[in-house]
Amino acid sequence: MSASKIFLPGSTVGVMGGGQLGRMFAIAARRMGYRVHTFSPDEDTPTGALADLEVAASYEDEKAVRKFAQGVDVLTFEFENIPAQSVAWAEEECVVRPSGKVLEICQHRLREKQFLRAAGVPLPDFIPVNSEKELRAAVKQLGIPSVLKTAAFGYDGKGQVKITDKADLPEIWKRYEGVPAVLEAWVPFEREISVIVARGANGQMVSYPVCENRHSRHILDITLVPAEIDVDVAGRARGLAGTIAEELDLIGLLAVEMFLLADGNILINELAPRPHNSGHFSFDACITSQFEQQLRAVCGLPLGSGELLRPCAMGNLLGDLWANGEPNWAAAAGFPDVKIHLYGKAGARPGRKMGHLVAFAGDAADAAHKVQEARSALIDGRSPGV
């Protein structure tokens, strides 16, 4: 399929995956006059609620995948953990952006880290681990503390454990037996930051402001934009993201998670070749959202500006907020500089991402304080001035 092919409004864009990232992508695509089809194993998904067509079938169902791909002009993804074979089937039927090669790299930690090392970008030391014996040798080399992670299909801290005592290794390895893993050196970072970068079919690239990300229970809690870091550090972070996008020969969107060290050095943590939780602020706060940018890139259109219109902060809304019933949406709406986004998920459970808030202020720190106040109001009902 032609790498330079352009798909204009009126075309049909397919999305593999049915979650909130696909939902917000569908909003951007529908607004620009595209039709949207979505494919996932589930019915009545957040994406499906806004799509022109929702197909519920297994990613391993070759007939269903091929039929779906034949019905769209270009296919993209809202998460990367799609079986490589499924993507290969789709690539025989339609244009797929980003390519299966990009997904194959980014859905597997070891392949991703080996790619980054070959690309010459800085990242924490790592060692592949396939047995308790190899784990012991790796811990001896990298030291304690260190972090053991599954090689495939990990997100939001799933499949990883911090190693603080060699005596725990036999018990720890029992959880990983038969599963390829990677041991990473512990990074005493000062901040976690990320950069969203888009790359079009013609090589044009646009990056977004550097975000500072604060986590709770290994799940993103609050994102501050712009990150309160030196201009030269921000420039280097955006430059690294652009280098990785070029090395991947990406057509689409890439989120690059990074560690910022106390000495100003940057280490690459993980890649995600699709919209990212830390980029949700862009829906309200940038000239072009990350979702519209993904659409522009995969359809071969010129990219839009990623300029930030006003400092802001994004706060995730997890299912924990529903523990005692429906949150008090009227109280959160009482904050005039806060936007509410809900994903249309049927059931709330602890740790499940149900929505997010975006708050605006004169600087990112004030916005972070405001978004926390608005989120607290969902439970205690206290709006500004109450």
Secondary structure, 3 states (H helix, E strand, C coil): CCCCCCCCCCCEEEEECCCHHHHHHHHHHHHCCCEEEEEECCCCCCCCCCCCEEEECCCCCHHHHHHHHHCCCEEEECCCCCCHHHHHHHHCCCEECCCHHHHHHHCEHHHHHHHHHHHCCCCCCEEEECCHHHHHHHHHHHCCCEEEEECECCCCCCCEEEECCHHHHHHHHHCCCCCCEEEEECCCCCEEEEEEEEECCCCCEEECCCEEEEEECCEEEEEEECCCCCHHHHHHHHHHHHHHHHHHCCCEEEEEEEEECCCCCEEEEEEECCCCHHHCCHHHHECCCHHHHHHHHHHCCCCCCCCECCCEEEEEEEHHHHCCCCCCHHHHHCCCCEEEEECCCCCCCCCCEEEEEEEECCCHHHHHHHHHHHHHHHHHCCCCCC
